[in-house]
């Protein structure tokens, strides 16, 4: 699959998954708050600035920045999925955010002029893109002098069993290829060295990378499976193609192999994001 076909397929999946992300907006806001807070801290937005949030999904991180740039500043919450942008627009209205603009933008080809924004945010987006280098180049292009980028990707597989284990099971069943370090995916930018190199190649100086740990918590196996197939792009795309019987077998094996992480009926799964920032 070439980059154009990948992007088309990816957009179609995100269009279908937008409702699930909207339904879980509060969950993402609560459970992944440490990641959003660290991203905002490293970006350090100030009143009057214009901030761009790319691959923003339902807008959790961008909305947090909106309170810091206040009424004379602006936040552009963007995604390449119209359904995601629609969900973000509804959420912004619910929150009464008058300094937020939600619009469709492709992070790899931003429809914005040079030097347009003071800061760029991207939580869990670059790793899923066909060409993260192009996306980082575009983020750099639209930044004004002195502007800063703050992003998050997921860390190493062993730090993220919530996605590494189902990926392994799907691979063992012959439904998912072995991980390709150069291919888009949830763990595609877990290598700090590669992440730093992409920053430098895009023109950023002295990129910093740090770990931020948090915990996904689920009521039971059904709740976890609904999250996995409704929010994790790479897993959902594979599971959706399986026959019903095989889907059930895979689900049962994944949930059972997570049994050591159960607390009663609940499941607590550790997660680690890498937060990277640079000017």
C-alpha positions, -999 to +999 in steps of 0.1 A: +000+000+000+015+033-010+013+065+010-018+078-009-037+046-004-027+044+032-039+079+039-072+071+022-077+040+042-067+057+074-091+085+069-119+061+063-112+042+095-110+075+116-143+086+101-158+054+114-141+056+148-149+092+155-181+084+173-163+061+197-137+088+204-165+113+210-183+089+234-150+084+253-140+120+253-143+124+291-124+091+296-094+102+275-094+136+292-093+119+326-070+089+321-045+106+298-045+139+316-008+135+327+002+135+290-019+165+280-006+185+310+030+177+303+025+187+266+010+220+276+036+226+302+064+221+276+046+243+250+040+270+276+013+290+257+007+326+268-021+350+263-026+363+228-008+334+211-021+313+182-018+276+188-023+248+163-034+213+174-028+188+146-044+153+144-064+166+174-092+141+173-119+154+196-097+183+207-088+174+243-053+190+243-062+220+222-091+228+244-067+228+274-044+253+256-074+276+249-077+285+285-041+298+285-041+319+254-074+334+267-098+355+247-073+375+227-055+343+216-067+315+193-065+277+191-069+259+158-081+224+165-075+203+134-078+168+121-079+152+086-112+134+095-143+155+090-161+134+116-134+141+142-136+178+134-174+177+138-170+160+172-145+186+183-168+214+171-196+200+192-174+197+223-160+232+219-196+245+218-205+226+249-175+241+267-183+276+255-149+281+239-151+312+217-114+313+209-113+278+193-116+272+155-121+235+145-112+227+109-101+199+086-064+200+080-040+174+067-009+175+090+013+164+061+000+193+039-012+221+061-034+246+044-018+275+064+007+302+055+043+302+067+048+317+102+011+314+111+012+301+146+032+304+179+029+268+189+020+234+176+005+205+196+001+169+184-009+141+208-006+106+194-007+117+158+027+118+140+033+081+147+002+071+127+010+092+096+022+079+063+050+105+063+058+118+098+088+136+084+066+156+061+042+164+089+070+176+112+084+197+083+049+213+079+047+219+116+080+237+115+070+257+084+039+272+100+057+281+133+068+317+138+103+325+149+107+313+185+077+291+182+076+256+198+063+222+190+051+198+218+040+163+208+033+129+224+038+094+209+037+060+227+068+045+242+083+010+240+061-021+236+070-035+270+058-002+285+024-004+267+009-039+271-025-025+264-016-024+227+015-046+225-002-077+237-032-076+213-007-069+185+013-099+194-018-122+196-030-109+162+004-116+148+005-151+163-029-158+146-015-146+113-037-115+111-010-089+116+025-087+102+056-084+124+063-048+134+080-027+108+100+000+124+095+023+094+057+018+090+030+039+106+016+025+138+008+031+175+044+023+185+061+035+153+080+064+171+088+046+203+125+048+194+137+081+210+167+083+186+144+082+155+120+107+171+149+131+178+163+127+142+129+135+127+128+167+148+163+177+137+156+169+101+126+192+102+147+221+114+141+219+152+170+225+175+178+205+206+147+183+208+139+170+243+122+137+250+108+125+283+085+097+295+051+103+310+034+073+326-003+069+331-029+041+335-058+029+314-085+015+336-114-006+324-145-021+342-139-055+327-128-074+296-157-062+276-150-026+284-113-030+274-123-048+241-147-020+232-119+006+238-094-014+218-116-019+188-131+016+190-101+037+196-069+019+186-066+024+148-042-004+140-060-030+160-095-019+150-086-021+113-074-057+116-102-069+139-128-055+117-118-078+088-120-110+109-148-135+106-170-134+137-158-168+151-121-158+147-128-124+162-143-141+192-113-164+196-088-135+194-108-114+219-110-143+244-072-150+242-063-113+245-085-107+275-073-139+292-037-131+287-043-098+305-056-117+335-025-110+357-034-073+354-069-077+367-079-062+401-111-080+408-131-076+376-114-043+367-083-042+345-055-016+350-031-014+321+001+007+324+010+030+295+039+053+287+040+082+263+071+100+251+066+138+252+089+156+229+093+193+225+116+217+207+118+252+192 
